[in-house]
Amino acid sequence: MVAQTIVRLPRFVFERAQVAVKEIFEYAHSPDWLRELRQKLTDPRLIAVFDMPATDSSVLMSYDFHYDFSTEQLSLIEINTNASQYLLTAELDERAAKRALETLRKSFFDEWSKINKTIIPPEWIAIVDENPTAQKTYFEFLMYKDLFRSWGVRDCSIYDINDLPVPELLIKNGFIYNRLTDFYLESPSSAKLWATWSQNQIALSPHPREYLLLADKARLVDFSLKSVSNVLIPCRHIGSFKTADEIWAERKKLFFKPRSSFGAKAVYRGSSISQKMFQEILTKDYIVQEYRPPGEWMGKKFDLRFFVYKSDIQLVCARLYSGQVTNFSNPGGGIALIEFSS
């Protein structure tokens, strides 16, 4: 998972990313846009998520970009909640590690204090995922467990969502660090957690409301149409095209993503999509982005991951890979540190 190289980029890449993160975060939480978004929502679950008390942030979000050396264009690919690889990046970057861990600690305690009105460490933190020991980043869960204890958290446990003792946990002062990809807590296994969180009885982060406001890929469409930032890629719902033939004719310039996807699952580059698969995605909830190629470094493609809390960048890494989408299965690929030069 670690690439044996350092990616060197101009300093303005970081500066543009910071401006873009601030523009998008502030717009996503602006009163005018929130009123407009509330009127657009029709799904009862999303309405319930939106109507939760306005906690305006989540820990460990990330903004992922492509950068083109030849055009100097920075393009936002997507926004994520529960982003992985933060601690691995901090471990690799000795220069940034102290600050990165301190800003991370502050973000967790800020989220905790919104529910519990105190800045002291919670008594316990539960790290929750589906089948956590089978996750590729399980080692990072173990790293978080040690880190939380070093912050003064008395008890830290890693739970499968099916075994999470909610609401029994409510008898203690605690916090749930949410690594689920069930972003709206809609699956049967998440029912107890949804009931507890939606009644504002527990500190949970990342949480569904911030996913709705920023990381749901429908927001890529909304923010693109509103021209919120110049890093946004032109993006549309697949159902907004007049005909399937129109999309097919333009497919080589396009990238197809399911609205609720994560980890590059079920995404397709238009130039390589089959007619059969194309017909299948026409019946699903997909968004269509203009294709912006990734940068290349030392014979590998790469994207840039900026870890963010609210509108502030905490840490950054490059992710090197081969193939159509970001992955950690190719020799020579993985997390790489970045040097920004003036």
Secondary structure, 3 states (H helix, E strand, C coil): CEEEEEEEEEHHHHHHHHHHHHHHHHHHCCHHHHHHHHHHCCCHHHHHHHCCCCCCCCCCEEEEEEEECCCCEEEEEEEECCCCCHHHHHHHCHHHHHHHHHHHHHHHHHHHHHHHCCCCCCCEEEEEECCHHHCCCHHHHHHHHHHHHHCCCCEEEEEEHHHCCCCHHHHCCEEEEECCCCCCCCCHHHHHHHHHHHCCCCEEECCHHHHHHHHCCHHHHHHHHCCCCCCECCEEEHHHCCCHHHHHHHHHHEEEEECCCCCCCCCEEHHHCCHHHHHHHCCCCEEEEECCCCEEECCEEEEEEEEEECCEEEEEEEEEECCCCCCCCCCCCEEEEEEEEC
